[in-house]
Amino acid sequence: MIDTTALHKYLFSIHRIVMKYRSRTDITVLILEAANGGATKTKIMYKSFLSYAQLKEYLTMLLENELLEYEETRQNFRTTEKGLHLLQLYNKIDTLMPNIRTS
């Protein structure tokens, strides 16, 4: 069963990020979340609301920093353990300081 409260909070936080200025960290988190479990460039681009040119720049940076990996056989990107750790830290900070982006 889906926890609708958690889903609502998640969707609200995504909406809050997308509708305002997004930092490089916010965009990085959106990409890592989109690639969690595996995703194509197109899926990541649409889920993170980026142009193709922006996506290429971020993918390069995330691959170089080993936050994403590319799976040749499936032709998709996957969030690495290091990337998942970054997501956990980001979510912990967001829990401790939920209004940091609304100021």
C-alpha positions as CSV (number, residue, x, y, z in Angstrom):
1,M,0.0,0.0,0.0
2,I,1.3,3.5,-0.9
3,D,1.8,6.0,1.9
4,T,-0.1,8.9,0.4
5,T,1.2,11.4,3.0
6,A,4.8,10.6,2.1
7,L,3.9,10.7,-1.6
8,H,2.3,14.1,-1.2
9,K,5.3,15.5,0.7
10,Y,7.6,14.1,-2.0
11,L,5.6,15.6,-4.8
12,F,5.3,18.9,-3.0
13,S,9.1,19.0,-2.5
14,I,9.7,18.3,-6.2
15,H,7.2,21.0,-7.2
16,R,8.9,23.4,-4.8
17,I,12.3,22.7,-6.4
18,V,11.1,22.9,-10.0
19,M,9.0,26.0,-9.7
20,K,11.8,28.1,-8.2
21,Y,15.4,28.7,-8.8
22,R,17.2,25.3,-8.6
23,S,20.7,25.0,-7.3
24,R,23.2,22.6,-8.8
25,T,22.6,20.4,-5.8
26,D,18.8,20.4,-6.3
27,I,19.3,19.4,-10.0
28,T,21.8,16.7,-9.0
29,V,19.4,15.2,-6.5
30,L,16.6,15.1,-9.1
31,I,18.9,13.3,-11.6
32,L,20.0,10.8,-9.0
33,E,16.4,10.1,-7.9
34,A,15.4,9.7,-11.6
35,A,18.3,7.2,-12.2
36,N,17.7,5.2,-9.1
37,G,17.0,1.7,-10.3
38,G,18.1,2.6,-13.9
39,A,16.9,5.1,-16.4
40,T,17.5,6.3,-20.0
41,K,18.7,9.8,-20.8
42,T,15.2,10.6,-21.9
43,K,13.6,9.5,-18.7
44,I,16.2,11.4,-16.6
45,M,15.8,14.5,-18.8
46,Y,12.0,14.6,-18.3
47,K,12.0,13.7,-14.6
48,S,14.6,16.4,-13.8
49,F,13.1,19.0,-16.1
50,L,16.3,19.7,-18.0
51,S,17.2,20.4,-21.7
52,Y,19.4,17.8,-23.4
53,A,22.4,20.2,-23.3
54,Q,22.0,20.7,-19.6
55,L,21.5,16.9,-19.0
56,K,24.7,16.1,-20.9
57,E,26.7,18.5,-18.7
58,Y,25.3,17.0,-15.5
59,L,25.7,13.4,-16.6
60,T,29.4,14.0,-17.3
61,M,29.9,15.6,-13.9
62,L,28.0,12.8,-12.1
63,L,29.8,10.0,-14.0
64,E,33.2,11.6,-13.2
65,N,32.3,11.8,-9.5
66,E,31.1,8.2,-9.5
67,L,27.6,9.2,-8.4
68,L,26.1,7.6,-11.5
69,E,27.2,4.7,-13.6
70,Y,26.4,3.8,-17.2
71,E,25.2,0.3,-18.0
72,E,26.3,-0.5,-21.6
73,T,24.2,-3.6,-21.9
74,R,21.0,-1.9,-20.9
75,Q,22.0,1.5,-22.3
76,N,20.9,3.3,-19.1
77,F,22.2,5.1,-16.1
78,R,22.0,3.9,-12.5
79,T,22.6,5.7,-9.2
80,T,25.7,4.2,-7.5
81,E,26.1,3.5,-3.8
82,K,27.9,6.8,-3.5
83,G,25.0,8.6,-5.2
84,L,22.5,6.9,-2.9
85,H,24.5,8.0,0.1
86,L,24.4,11.6,-1.2
87,L,20.6,11.3,-1.6
88,Q,20.3,10.1,2.0
89,L,22.4,13.0,3.3
90,Y,20.4,15.5,1.2
91,N,17.1,14.1,2.6
92,K,18.4,14.2,6.1
93,I,19.4,17.9,5.7
94,D,16.0,18.6,4.2
95,T,14.3,16.9,7.2
96,L,16.4,18.9,9.7
97,M,15.9,22.2,7.8
98,P,12.7,21.9,5.7
99,N,12.3,25.6,5.0
100,I,15.8,26.3,3.8
101,R,14.7,26.6,0.2
102,T,11.5,28.6,0.9
103,S,13.3,31.6,2.4
